Amino acid sequence: MSSFQAFGLDQAVLQAITEMGFQTPTPIQETVIPRLLAGSEDIIGLAQTGTGKTAAFGLPIIHHLDAKSRHPQALILSPTRELALQITRDLENFSKYSTGVSVLAVYGGASMEKQARAIHSGVNVLVATPGRLVDFINRGIIKLGSLRILVLDEADEMLNMGFKEELDAILSAIPAGRQTLLFSATMPPDVARIAKNYMKEPVTVSAGKVNTGNAAIEHLSHLTHEKDRYEVLKRICDANPDIYGIVFCRTKVETQAIADKLMRDKYPAESLHGDLSQVQRDYVMGKFRDRHIRILVATDVAARGLDVHSLTHVIHYNLPDDLEVYTHRAGRTGRAGKTGISVSIVNFREKGKLKFLERSLKIQIPMKPIPTGYDICLNQLHSVIDKIHQAEIREDQISRFMPELEDKLMHLDRETLLKKVLSLEFNRFNDYYASMPDLNVHDSQDRRPAAGPGGFGKDRYREGERSGSRDGFREGSRDRHREGSRDRVREGEHSRPREGDRERRKPAGDVEFTRFFINIGKVDGLDPRTLMGIISEATRKRNIEIGKIDLGKTHTFFEADAAFRDRILTSFQGADFQGRPVTVEEAQDKKPAPPRSGGGGDRPFKKRRFN
């Protein structure tokens, strides 16, 4: 293992990184730094986020700079503003004792005039996002004729974000004799194309295998019904009292809804998505970095380029459709020599995705039991005990209070005192989870597991509704087909009446339907199965006949057995869906639907009973 001194770096650079606590180079640093110091070959660096790649290219760049020149000698392209600013801060720290070195970040969402003035004043290193850089090149504000080194950081993310045209324009506008470095966590075809078209016989170095998982990350998953996703998320948070993580959702609407719901339930959470202004985004990220909030609910796009250290968890509220997106999500934890946990909440139809991930990334993502109330209370008690052990005793300050406190507690024996101290935290979780069901499910979907120790996890519902979600990864069509087939078989089984049902299903021709309005639709993540699950859960009836469903963008009309009209209307009073209040009314624009024949006519969805 080398040392930074052995690389032959400039003494000013060594002084700066010594103050920053740098001691032993990471694998990517040990491989890349000597090559950059010794020659001008192009390099492809395959490295996950958090492996120290900024120092791998940043230290040699600072070492080689001619501080007297006021034209950009190095250009570093970054997918997001946040990552560009983080790289800029790192380079400024590396060059703290390097006289005359100037580093500038250029990105969208900030004053173009202010950035242009800084460029005209002279800059040695330019850190830029592709869109803003193209604007400056087209306006003639930035001249790149003196450029000696180009770094494409997180190239796969830049392409995922749609910067292909901008990258081609930038790469075509800079001198052909420059040295090019490309860093990427994965190597999809578009990244390989850039390497082929714009790099000269590049040398590939790696801090691990391409398209494989980070060994510092533990991957696990929880299998649940679609309607229980949010409750599973809460249990993950409650079972990990010191959680500091990111919850990834698919859409902005879902992201905001889940964050609102967590905040309403008193969790230290905030949302991060594209509808936030830059000021709001900076405010949220400041609170998250300072740990005033410990759970960040984010979309993939909004979280790209975030550089937050020491995350304990990444939680996939929904699995993504792309392999590379999962890799980047999970790579937010397990960084800089620390370990982390990547947790996926999956329903039955998403099991094929997990198999595809395991095969492609060569990792194991075992199905783990969802924490029960007993598990959560035990973990919370351990956390309280750990805090007691770690509490600093300030003898000189507390000693004057002790006589009065001892007198007040003298009637309590040791065991009673300990129980009372622990109950300060225990009672809150015990009261909440004592009557909550065990959310664990099995492939058979017949019954939920029996109650756990101490009365936790009552089997409150005999059956769970199956979920509706997107199928497998785009690359996993074969798995998708197999999973879909199994789901259809299970669905067919659950469509049949069961012996023992106290209220038998009426023959289809005898059912008179009432048409209802509900104020949620596609933008809320609603689909027919989810709607039927909501109706079943709200009414606590599994045999309500459902007719035609007209699924709209922001609202939905559905038909249900008129015999349950009053029950449906009263059951939804005070209900909510993903944090949004739900309103169900009898639709007034049409008369109650007449009885239908068993064939279903032109209805887009088959009539089903909740089993």
C-alpha positions as CSV (number, residue, x, y, z in Angstrom):
1,M,0.0,0.0,0.0
2,S,1.5,3.4,-1.1
3,S,1.3,6.7,0.8
4,F,0.5,10.0,-0.7
5,Q,4.0,11.2,-0.1
6,A,5.3,8.3,-2.3
7,F,3.4,9.7,-5.3
8,G,5.7,12.7,-5.5
9,L,2.8,15.3,-5.2
10,D,3.6,18.9,-4.7
11,Q,4.4,19.8,-1.1
12,A,1.6,22.4,-1.0
13,V,-0.9,19.7,-2.0
14,L,0.5,17.3,0.6
15,Q,0.2,19.9,3.3
16,A,-3.4,20.5,2.4
17,I,-4.5,16.8,2.3
18,T,-2.6,16.1,5.5
19,E,-4.7,18.7,7.3
20,M,-7.8,17.1,5.7
21,G,-6.9,13.7,7.3
22,F,-5.7,11.9,4.2
23,Q,-3.5,9.0,5.2
24,T,-3.7,5.9,3.0
25,P,-4.9,6.1,-0.7
26,T,-8.0,4.3,-1.7
27,P,-7.7,1.6,-4.5
28,I,-8.8,4.0,-7.2
29,Q,-6.4,6.7,-6.0
30,E,-3.5,4.3,-5.8
31,T,-4.1,3.3,-9.4
32,V,-5.0,6.6,-11.0
33,I,-2.8,9.2,-9.3
34,P,0.6,7.7,-10.4
35,R,-0.7,7.5,-14.0
36,L,-1.8,11.1,-14.1
37,L,1.4,12.3,-12.6
38,A,3.6,10.3,-15.0
39,G,1.9,10.8,-18.4
40,S,-0.9,12.0,-20.5
41,E,-2.7,8.8,-21.4
42,D,-6.5,8.7,-21.4
43,I,-8.1,6.8,-18.5
44,I,-11.4,5.1,-17.9
45,G,-12.0,4.7,-14.2
46,L,-14.7,2.3,-13.1
47,A,-15.6,3.3,-9.6
48,Q,-18.6,3.6,-7.5
49,T,-19.5,6.9,-5.8
50,G,-17.6,7.3,-2.5
51,T,-14.5,5.6,-3.6
52,G,-12.3,8.7,-3.5
53,K,-12.3,9.4,-7.2
54,T,-12.4,13.2,-6.8
55,A,-9.0,13.1,-5.1
56,A,-7.8,10.6,-7.7
57,F,-8.1,13.1,-10.5
58,G,-8.1,16.3,-8.4
59,L,-4.7,16.0,-6.7
60,P,-2.8,15.5,-10.0
61,I,-4.7,18.3,-11.6
62,I,-3.7,20.7,-8.8
63,H,-0.1,19.4,-9.0
64,H,0.2,20.1,-12.7
65,L,-1.5,23.6,-12.8
66,D,0.2,26.7,-14.1
67,A,-1.3,29.2,-11.7
68,K,0.0,32.1,-13.7
69,S,-2.2,31.3,-16.7
70,R,-5.7,32.7,-16.4
71,H,-7.3,30.4,-18.9
72,P,-9.0,27.1,-18.0
73,Q,-6.5,24.3,-18.1
74,A,-8.8,21.6,-16.6
75,L,-12.5,21.1,-17.2
76,I,-14.5,18.7,-15.0
77,L,-18.0,17.9,-16.2
78,S,-20.6,16.8,-13.6
79,P,-24.2,15.7,-14.0
80,T,-25.7,18.0,-11.2
81,R,-25.2,21.3,-9.5
82,E,-24.7,19.6,-6.1
83,L,-21.9,17.4,-7.4
84,A,-20.3,20.3,-9.2
85,L,-20.2,22.3,-6.0
86,Q,-18.9,19.4,-4.0
87,I,-16.1,18.8,-6.5
88,T,-15.3,22.6,-6.4
89,R,-15.1,22.6,-2.6
90,D,-12.8,19.5,-2.6
91,L,-10.5,21.1,-5.2
92,E,-10.4,24.4,-3.2
93,N,-9.4,22.4,-0.1
94,F,-6.7,20.5,-2.1
95,S,-5.3,23.8,-3.4
96,K,-5.5,25.6,-0.1
97,Y,-1.7,26.2,0.0
98,S,-1.2,26.3,-3.8
99,T,-0.7,30.0,-4.5
100,G,-2.8,31.6,-7.2
101,V,-5.0,28.6,-8.1
102,S,-8.5,29.5,-9.0
103,V,-11.4,27.0,-9.2
104,L,-14.9,28.0,-10.5
105,A,-18.2,26.1,-10.6
106,V,-20.5,26.8,-13.5
107,Y,-24.1,25.5,-13.3
108,G,-27.6,26.3,-14.1
109,G,-30.1,27.9,-11.7
110,A,-27.6,30.6,-10.7
111,S,-26.7,34.1,-12.1
112,M,-25.1,33.7,-15.6
113,E,-23.7,37.2,-15.3
114,K,-22.0,36.6,-12.1
115,Q,-20.4,33.4,-13.4
116,A,-19.4,35.2,-16.6
117,R,-17.6,37.9,-14.6
118,A,-15.7,35.2,-12.7
119,I,-14.6,33.5,-15.9
120,H,-13.4,36.8,-17.4
121,S,-11.4,37.4,-14.2
122,G,-9.4,34.2,-14.9
123,V,-9.8,30.6,-13.8
124,N,-7.5,27.6,-13.8
125,V,-10.1,24.8,-13.2
126,L,-13.6,24.9,-14.4
127,V,-16.2,22.5,-12.9
128,A,-19.4,22.6,-14.9
129,T,-22.7,21.0,-15.6
130,P,-23.2,20.3,-19.4
131,G,-26.2,22.6,-20.0
132,R,-24.7,25.8,-18.6
133,L,-21.3,25.1,-20.2
134,V,-22.9,24.7,-23.7
135,D,-24.6,28.1,-23.1
136,F,-21.3,29.8,-22.3
137,I,-19.6,28.1,-25.3
138,N,-22.3,29.2,-27.7
139,R,-22.1,32.8,-26.3
140,G,-18.3,32.9,-26.7
141,I,-17.9,33.5,-22.9
142,I,-15.7,30.4,-22.3
143,K,-12.6,29.7,-24.5
144,L,-11.2,26.2,-24.1
145,G,-8.2,26.5,-26.4
146,S,-5.8,26.1,-23.4
147,L,-7.5,23.1,-22.0
148,R,-5.1,20.3,-21.1
149,I,-7.3,17.8,-19.2
150,L,-11.0,16.9,-19.4
151,V,-12.7,14.9,-16.7
152,L,-16.2,13.3,-17.3
153,D,-17.3,12.5,-13.7
154,E,-20.3,10.1,-13.4
155,A,-20.6,9.8,-17.1
156,D,-23.4,7.2,-16.9
157,E,-25.5,9.6,-14.9
158,M,-25.0,12.5,-17.3
159,L,-26.2,10.3,-20.1
160,N,-29.1,9.0,-18.0
161,M,-30.2,12.6,-17.5
162,G,-30.3,13.2,-21.2
163,F,-27.1,15.2,-21.8
164,K,-25.9,13.2,-24.8
165,E,-26.2,16.1,-27.2
166,E,-24.5,18.5,-24.8
167,L,-21.6,16.1,-24.2
168,D,-21.1,15.6,-28.0
169,A,-21.1,19.4,-28.5
170,I,-18.6,20.0,-25.7
171,L,-16.3,17.1,-26.7
172,S,-16.3,18.4,-30.3
173,A,-15.4,22.0,-29.2
174,I,-12.3,21.3,-27.1
175,P,-8.7,20.7,-28.3
176,A,-8.0,17.3,-29.7
177,G,-4.7,17.0,-27.8
178,R,-6.2,17.1,-24.4
179,Q,-6.0,14.3,-21.9
180,T,-9.4,12.7,-21.2
181,L,-10.5,10.9,-18.0
182,L,-13.9,9.2,-17.8
183,F,-15.3,8.0,-14.5
184,S,-18.4,5.9,-14.3
185,A,-20.0,3.4,-11.9
186,T,-21.4,1.4,-14.8
187,M,-20.5,0.9,-18.4
188,P,-23.7,1.0,-20.5
189,P,-23.4,1.2,-24.3
190,D,-23.7,5.0,-24.5
191,V,-20.7,5.5,-22.2
192,A,-18.7,3.0,-24.2
193,R,-19.6,5.0,-27.3
194,I,-18.2,8.2,-25.8
195,A,-15.0,6.3,-24.9
196,K,-14.7,5.0,-28.4
197,N,-15.3,8.3,-30.2
198,Y,-13.5,10.8,-28.0
199,M,-10.7,9.0,-26.2
200,K,-7.3,7.9,-27.5
201,E,-6.5,4.2,-26.6
202,P,-7.8,4.6,-23.1
203,V,-6.5,2.5,-20.2
204,T,-9.2,1.0,-18.0
205,V,-8.7,1.0,-14.3
206,S,-11.1,-0.2,-11.7
207,A,-11.9,0.0,-8.0
208,G,-14.0,-3.1,-8.5
209,K,-15.8,-5.0,-11.2
210,V,-17.9,-3.2,-13.7
211,N,-21.7,-3.4,-13.1
212,T,-21.2,-5.2,-9.8
213,G,-22.3,-4.2,-6.3
214,N,-20.2,-2.5,-3.7
215,A,-19.1,-5.1,-1.1
216,A,-19.5,-2.6,1.7
217,I,-23.3,-2.5,1.1
218,E,-25.6,-5.1,2.6
219,H,-28.6,-5.7,0.2
220,L,-31.9,-7.0,1.6
221,S,-35.6,-6.9,0.7
222,H,-39.0,-7.1,2.4
223,L,-41.9,-8.8,0.6
224,T,-45.3,-7.2,1.2
225,H,-48.6,-6.4,-0.2
226,E,-48.8,-3.2,-2.2
227,K,-51.2,-1.6,0.2
228,D,-48.8,-2.1,3.1
229,R,-45.7,-0.4,1.5
230,Y,-45.9,2.7,3.7
231,E,-46.4,0.7,6.9
232,V,-43.3,-1.4,6.0
233,L,-41.3,1.8,5.4
234,K,-42.3,3.0,8.9
235,R,-41.3,-0.3,10.4
236,I,-37.9,-0.1,8.7
237,C,-37.4,3.4,10.2
238,D,-38.6,2.4,13.7
239,A,-36.4,-0.7,13.7
240,N,-33.4,1.4,13.0
241,P,-33.4,4.2,15.6
242,D,-30.2,5.8,14.3
243,I,-31.3,5.7,10.6
244,Y,-29.8,8.4,8.3
245,G,-30.9,7.6,4.8
246,I,-32.6,8.3,1.5
247,V,-36.0,6.8,0.5
248,F,-36.2,6.6,-3.3
249,C,-39.6,6.9,-5.0
250,R,-40.6,6.8,-8.7
251,T,-42.5,10.1,-9.1
252,K,-42.6,13.6,-7.7
253,V,-46.2,13.1,-6.6
254,E,-45.4,9.9,-4.7
255,T,-42.2,11.5,-3.2
256,Q,-44.1,14.4,-1.8
257,A,-47.0,12.2,-0.5
258,I,-44.7,9.8,1.3
259,A,-42.7,12.7,2.8
260,D,-45.8,14.5,4.0
261,K,-47.1,11.3,5.5
262,L,-43.8,10.7,7.4
263,M,-43.8,14.2,8.7
264,R,-47.4,13.9,9.8
265,D,-46.4,10.8,11.7
266,K,-43.6,12.7,13.4
267,Y,-40.7,11.4,11.5
268,P,-37.8,13.8,10.8
269,A,-38.3,13.7,7.0
270,E,-38.3,16.0,4.0
271,S,-38.9,15.7,0.3
272,L,-36.5,16.4,-2.6
273,H,-37.9,16.5,-6.1
274,G,-38.0,18.6,-9.3
275,D,-40.8,20.8,-8.2
276,L,-38.7,22.4,-5.5
277,S,-37.0,25.8,-6.2
278,Q,-33.3,26.0,-5.9
279,V,-33.7,27.9,-2.6
280,Q,-36.0,25.2,-1.2
281,R,-33.6,22.5,-2.4
282,D,-30.6,24.1,-0.7
283,Y,-32.6,24.5,2.5
284,V,-33.7,20.9,2.5
285,M,-30.1,19.7,1.8
286,G,-28.7,21.9,4.5
287,K,-31.0,20.4,7.0
288,F,-30.2,16.9,5.8
289,R,-26.4,17.4,5.9
290,D,-26.7,18.8,9.4
291,R,-28.9,15.8,10.4
292,H,-31.8,18.0,11.5
293,I,-33.7,15.7,9.2
294,R,-32.7,12.1,9.0
295,I,-34.9,10.7,6.2
296,L,-34.8,12.3,2.8
297,V,-37.6,11.1,0.4
298,A,-36.3,11.8,-3.1
299,T,-36.8,11.0,-6.8
300,D,-33.8,9.6,-8.7
301,V,-33.3,12.7,-10.8
302,A,-33.4,15.0,-7.8
303,A,-30.9,12.9,-5.8
304,R,-28.3,12.6,-8.6
305,G,-25.0,14.1,-7.7
306,L,-25.8,14.3,-4.0
307,D,-22.7,14.0,-1.9
308,V,-23.8,13.1,1.6
309,H,-21.5,11.1,3.8
310,S,-22.3,8.4,6.4
311,L,-25.7,7.4,5.1
312,T,-26.8,4.2,7.0
313,H,-29.6,3.2,4.7
314,V,-30.9,3.5,1.1
315,I,-34.5,2.4,0.9
316,H,-36.1,1.6,-2.5
317,Y,-39.8,2.4,-1.9
318,N,-40.2,1.1,-5.4
319,L,-37.7,-0.7,-7.4
320,P,-36.4,1.2,-10.5
321,D,-36.8,0.0,-14.0
322,D,-33.0,0.2,-14.8
323,L,-30.1,-1.7,-13.5
324,E,-27.9,1.4,-13.4
325,V,-30.4,3.3,-11.4
326,Y,-30.4,0.7,-8.7
327,T,-26.6,0.7,-8.6
328,H,-26.5,4.5,-8.2
329,R,-29.2,4.5,-5.5
330,A,-27.5,1.8,-3.5
331,G,-24.1,3.5,-4.0
332,R,-25.3,6.5,-1.8
333,T,-24.4,4.4,1.2
334,G,-21.4,2.2,2.0
335,R,-19.0,5.0,1.0
336,A,-15.5,6.0,2.1
337,G,-14.7,2.8,3.9
338,K,-18.1,2.6,5.8
339,T,-20.8,0.0,5.5
340,G,-24.4,0.6,4.6
341,I,-27.7,-1.1,3.9
342,S,-29.8,-1.1,0.8
343,V,-33.4,-2.1,1.5
344,S,-36.0,-2.9,-1.2
345,I,-39.7,-3.0,-0.5
346,V,-41.2,-5.3,-3.1
347,N,-44.5,-6.8,-3.9
348,F,-45.1,-10.2,-5.6
349,R,-44.9,-8.9,-9.1
350,E,-41.5,-7.3,-8.4
351,K,-39.7,-10.5,-7.4
352,G,-38.5,-11.0,-10.9
353,K,-36.6,-7.7,-10.7
354,L,-34.7,-8.9,-7.6
355,K,-33.6,-12.1,-9.4
356,F,-32.4,-10.0,-12.3
357,L,-30.5,-7.7,-10.0
358,E,-28.8,-10.6,-8.2
359,R,-27.7,-12.2,-11.5
360,S,-26.6,-8.9,-13.1
361,L,-24.8,-7.4,-10.1
362,K,-23.6,-10.8,-8.8
363,I,-25.0,-10.0,-5.3
364,Q,-27.5,-11.6,-3.0
365,I,-30.6,-9.7,-2.0
366,P,-32.2,-12.0,0.5
367,M,-35.8,-11.7,1.6
368,K,-35.8,-10.7,5.3
369,P,-38.8,-10.7,7.6
370,I,-40.5,-7.3,8.0
371,P,-39.7,-6.1,11.6
372,T,-42.6,-6.9,14.0
373,G,-43.7,-4.8,16.9
374,Y,-41.6,-7.0,19.2
375,D,-38.5,-6.5,17.0
376,I,-39.0,-2.7,17.0
377,C,-39.5,-2.4,20.7
378,L,-36.4,-4.5,21.4
379,N,-34.3,-2.4,19.0
380,Q,-35.6,0.8,20.5
381,L,-34.7,-0.4,24.1
382,H,-31.2,-1.3,23.0
383,S,-30.9,2.1,21.5
384,V,-31.9,3.7,24.8
385,I,-29.4,1.6,26.7
386,D,-26.6,2.5,24.2
387,K,-27.4,6.2,24.7
388,I,-27.3,5.7,28.5
389,H,-23.8,4.1,28.1
390,Q,-22.6,6.9,25.9
391,A,-24.0,9.8,27.9
392,E,-21.3,12.1,29.2
393,I,-21.4,12.6,33.0
394,R,-20.5,16.2,33.8
395,E,-19.8,15.7,37.5
396,D,-19.1,19.3,38.4
397,Q,-22.5,20.4,37.0
398,I,-24.8,17.6,38.0
399,S,-23.5,16.9,41.4
400,R,-25.3,19.8,43.1
401,F,-28.7,18.4,41.9
402,M,-28.0,14.8,43.0
403,P,-29.1,15.0,46.7
404,E,-32.6,16.3,45.8
405,L,-32.9,13.8,43.0
406,E,-31.8,10.9,45.1
407,D,-34.3,11.8,47.8
408,K,-37.1,11.9,45.2
409,L,-36.1,8.5,43.8
410,M,-35.2,6.7,47.0
411,H,-38.5,4.8,47.2
412,L,-37.8,3.1,43.9
413,D,-35.7,-0.1,43.9
414,R,-33.1,-0.7,41.2
415,E,-35.3,-2.8,38.9
416,T,-38.2,-0.5,39.1
417,L,-36.1,2.5,38.3
418,L,-34.5,0.8,35.3
419,K,-38.0,-0.2,34.0
420,K,-39.3,3.3,34.3
421,V,-36.3,4.8,32.5
422,L,-36.6,2.4,29.6
423,S,-40.4,2.8,29.5
424,L,-40.0,6.4,28.6
425,E,-39.2,5.3,25.1
426,F,-40.7,1.8,25.1
427,N,-44.3,2.7,25.9
428,R,-44.8,4.8,22.8
429,F,-43.8,2.0,20.4
430,N,-45.5,-0.7,22.5
431,D,-48.8,1.2,22.5
432,Y,-48.6,1.7,18.7
433,Y,-47.6,-1.8,17.7
434,A,-49.5,-3.9,20.2
435,S,-52.6,-4.0,18.0
436,M,-50.9,-3.8,14.6
437,P,-50.8,-6.8,12.3
438,D,-47.7,-8.7,11.3
439,L,-47.1,-7.5,7.7
440,N,-45.0,-10.5,6.7
441,V,-46.4,-12.4,3.7
442,H,-45.5,-15.7,2.0
443,D,-45.6,-16.8,-1.6
444,S,-48.7,-18.8,-0.9
445,Q,-50.5,-15.6,0.1
446,D,-52.9,-17.8,2.2
447,R,-52.4,-16.2,5.6
448,R,-50.2,-13.8,7.4
449,P,-47.9,-15.3,10.0
450,A,-49.1,-15.7,13.5
451,A,-48.6,-13.1,16.1
452,G,-45.0,-12.6,17.4
453,P,-43.8,-12.7,21.0
454,G,-45.5,-10.4,23.5
455,G,-48.8,-10.2,21.6
456,F,-47.3,-8.1,18.7
457,G,-48.5,-8.6,15.1
458,K,-52.1,-9.7,15.5
459,D,-53.4,-11.4,12.3
460,R,-56.0,-8.7,11.9
461,Y,-56.8,-9.5,8.3
462,R,-57.2,-13.1,7.1
463,E,-56.2,-12.3,3.5
464,G,-54.0,-9.6,1.9
465,E,-54.7,-7.9,-1.4
466,R,-52.3,-8.5,-4.2
467,S,-50.5,-5.5,-5.5
468,G,-50.3,-3.7,-8.9
469,S,-47.0,-2.3,-9.9
470,R,-44.7,-2.1,-12.9
471,D,-43.2,-5.3,-14.0
472,G,-39.5,-6.1,-14.3
473,F,-36.5,-4.2,-15.5
474,R,-36.4,-3.4,-19.2
475,E,-33.6,-6.0,-19.6
476,G,-35.6,-8.6,-17.6
477,S,-38.5,-9.3,-20.0
478,R,-38.1,-13.1,-19.6
479,D,-38.5,-12.8,-15.8
480,R,-41.4,-10.5,-16.3
481,H,-43.2,-13.0,-18.3
482,R,-42.7,-15.8,-15.8
483,E,-43.7,-13.6,-12.9
484,G,-46.8,-12.4,-14.7
485,S,-47.8,-16.0,-15.4
486,R,-47.6,-17.0,-11.8
487,D,-49.5,-13.9,-10.8
488,R,-52.3,-14.7,-13.2
489,V,-52.6,-18.2,-11.7
490,R,-52.7,-16.8,-8.2
491,E,-55.2,-14.2,-9.2
492,G,-57.4,-16.9,-10.7
493,E,-57.3,-18.8,-7.5
494,H,-58.3,-15.8,-5.5
495,S,-61.1,-15.0,-7.8
496,R,-63.0,-18.1,-6.8
497,P,-65.4,-18.0,-3.8
498,R,-64.0,-19.8,-0.8
499,E,-65.9,-22.2,1.3
500,G,-66.6,-20.7,4.7
501,D,-67.4,-17.3,3.3
502,R,-70.3,-16.2,5.4
503,E,-71.7,-13.9,2.7
504,R,-71.8,-15.7,-0.6
505,R,-71.1,-13.9,-3.8
506,K,-74.3,-13.1,-5.7
507,P,-74.6,-14.4,-9.3
508,A,-73.4,-11.6,-11.6
509,G,-76.8,-11.2,-13.2
510,D,-78.5,-10.4,-9.9
511,V,-76.2,-7.5,-8.9
512,E,-77.4,-3.9,-9.2
513,F,-74.5,-1.4,-9.2
514,T,-74.1,2.1,-7.8
515,R,-71.6,4.4,-9.4
516,F,-69.2,6.2,-7.1
517,F,-66.6,9.0,-7.4
518,I,-63.3,9.0,-5.6
519,N,-60.9,11.9,-5.7
520,I,-57.6,10.0,-6.5
521,G,-56.4,8.7,-9.9
522,K,-53.3,7.8,-12.0
523,V,-51.2,10.7,-10.7
524,D,-51.6,9.3,-7.2
525,G,-50.3,5.9,-8.3
526,L,-53.8,4.4,-8.4
527,D,-54.6,1.3,-10.5
528,P,-57.6,-1.0,-10.5
529,R,-56.0,-3.5,-8.1
530,T,-55.0,-0.8,-5.7
531,L,-58.5,0.7,-5.8
532,M,-60.1,-2.6,-5.0
533,G,-57.6,-3.1,-2.1
534,I,-58.6,0.3,-0.7
535,I,-62.3,-0.5,-0.9
536,S,-61.7,-3.9,0.7
537,E,-59.6,-2.4,3.5
538,A,-61.9,0.5,4.2
539,T,-65.1,-1.5,4.3
540,R,-63.6,-4.6,5.9
541,K,-65.6,-6.6,3.3
542,R,-63.9,-9.0,0.9
543,N,-67.0,-9.9,-1.2
544,I,-68.2,-6.6,-2.6
545,E,-68.9,-7.0,-6.3
546,I,-67.0,-4.3,-8.3
547,G,-68.1,-3.4,-11.8
548,K,-66.7,-0.9,-14.3
549,I,-63.7,1.2,-13.3
550,D,-63.1,4.5,-15.1
551,L,-59.5,5.4,-14.1
552,G,-58.8,9.1,-14.6
553,K,-55.7,11.2,-14.1
554,T,-56.8,12.9,-10.9
555,H,-60.1,11.1,-10.1
556,T,-61.8,7.8,-10.7
557,F,-65.4,6.5,-11.1
558,F,-66.1,2.9,-10.1
559,E,-69.2,0.8,-9.8
560,A,-69.9,-1.4,-6.7
561,D,-72.7,-3.5,-5.5
562,A,-75.6,-1.2,-4.6
563,A,-76.3,-3.2,-1.5
564,F,-73.1,-1.9,0.0
565,R,-73.7,1.8,-0.9
566,D,-74.1,3.1,2.6
567,R,-71.2,1.1,3.9
568,I,-68.8,2.3,1.2
569,L,-69.8,6.0,1.8
570,T,-69.4,5.8,5.6
571,S,-66.2,3.7,5.5
572,F,-64.2,6.3,3.6
573,Q,-65.0,9.2,6.0
574,G,-61.7,10.5,7.3
575,A,-59.7,8.1,5.1
576,D,-56.5,9.0,3.3
577,F,-54.3,7.6,0.6
578,Q,-50.5,8.2,0.7
579,G,-51.1,11.3,2.9
580,R,-53.9,12.7,0.7
581,P,-57.5,12.9,2.1
582,V,-59.8,10.6,0.2
583,T,-63.4,11.6,-0.7
584,V,-65.9,9.1,-1.9
585,E,-69.3,10.2,-3.2
586,E,-72.1,8.7,-5.1
587,A,-71.8,9.9,-8.7
588,Q,-74.7,12.1,-9.7
589,D,-74.1,12.3,-13.4
590,K,-75.5,8.8,-14.1
591,K,-78.2,6.7,-12.7
592,P,-77.3,3.5,-10.8
593,A,-76.0,1.0,-13.4
594,P,-78.5,-1.8,-14.3
595,P,-77.7,-5.4,-13.5
596,R,-75.0,-6.8,-15.8
597,S,-74.7,-10.2,-17.3
598,G,-71.9,-12.5,-16.3
599,G,-69.9,-11.7,-19.6
600,G,-69.1,-8.2,-18.4
601,G,-69.9,-6.5,-21.7
602,D,-67.4,-3.7,-22.6
603,R,-66.0,-3.3,-19.1
604,P,-62.2,-2.9,-19.2
605,F,-61.7,-4.7,-16.0
606,K,-63.1,-8.1,-15.0
607,K,-65.4,-8.1,-12.0
608,R,-63.6,-9.4,-9.0
609,R,-64.3,-10.1,-5.4
610,F,-61.9,-9.3,-2.7
611,N,-60.3,-12.4,-1.4
